[in-house]
Amino acid sequence: MWWTYPRGSVHYDVMVTLILVFIFLAPLRVNFKDKPLERAPHPTRVVIVPDGAGGFVYRVEATAVHGSNDAEVRESLLQIIEPIAGEVQLTRWEAVKDNRGHTNEYKAWVAARP
């Protein structure tokens, strides 16, 4: 047996004291390298809101979307949304503009690929 000393004996008290000293002082002196992994945040701000019909609308900042025509914008939206949602099909999208006519964000409705 590993621990044969009765409770309350000098040997028991010394071992318990050593264990407590290690528990409380070791983190200050020993680097256990057990820190949590730092995860890089997603490079774009994507907000996901329910659409009221059981699906979701992905709101993507306009600065993250690149493209000059509909096909390029659609592809750019898919490249941003698929790492978050998995393989999806972009059913429709629309640009949200401010009162000056500048595009602030895009709303994208997606569905799971069949």
N, C-alpha and C positions, 0 to 999 in steps of 0.2 A: 504494500500500500504506500501511496505517496505521502499521506498526511497521517502520521500515527500519534502526534502529540495531542494530549487532551486539551480541551478549551480551558483557558485561564492559566495555562502553564507559561513559564518564561519563554520557551521556544515558540509557542503559539503567538504570544504577544509580539515577539521580535519579528516573526514572519509577517504578521498582519501589518505591523508598523512599516516594514520595508515595502510591502505591496502598496500601502497608502502613499508613502513617499514617492514611489515610482509613478503612481497614477496622477498625483498632483504636480510633481516637478518635471517629469519627463516631457510633457508637451512644450515646456519652455526651452529645453535644451536639445531635444531630439527632433529632427525633421522627418516625420513619417511619410511625407509626400502623398498624403491622402486628401488633398484639397479637391473640391468638386471641379469637374470639367467646365471650362468657360466656353459657352456656346456663342458663336457670333450671331448677332441678331440678323434677321432677314434684311437684305440691303434696301428694300423698299417698304414703305408703310402700306400695308394692305389691311383693310377693315372688312370684316365679313358680317353681313347682316341678313336676317331671314327675309325672304321675299313675300311671306304671307301665304304662299301656296305650297309650302313644304320644301321649298328649295332655298338657295342662298344667292345673295348678290355680293360680288366682290368689288369693293371700291379701291381703286389703285391710283396713286398719285400720278399726275400727268408727266412729271419730270422723269419717271421711271419708264414710261412707254415711249418707244422710238418707232418712227415710221412716218412716211409722207402720204401713203395711200391706205385704203381699207385693209388690204391683205397684209401689209407690214404691221399695222396697228394690231390686227387680230393675232398675228404670230407673236408679237411682243407681249400681248396680254396673256397668251397661253404659256409663254416661257416664264412669266411671273407667277401665274396661278397654279400651274401643274406641280411645282415642288411643294406647294401647300396642300392642294386638294387631291393630288394624284392625277391619273389620266382622266381628263374630262373633255367634253365637247363644248365649245363656246357657242351658245345658242343665239345670243345677241349681245350687243354692247352699245353704249352711248357715251358721248362726251358731255361732261358737266362743265358749263361755262359760267364765269362770273358776269357781272353787269357790264363789263367792258368788252366781253366777247372772248376773253382768254380762257383756254381750257385749264381747269384746276385739277380735275380727276376724271377717271373713266369708271363707269359702272358696267360690270360684266355679269351676265347671267350664264350659268354653266349647268350642264347635265352630265351624268356619268356616261361614259362611252358604252355603247351596247356590245 
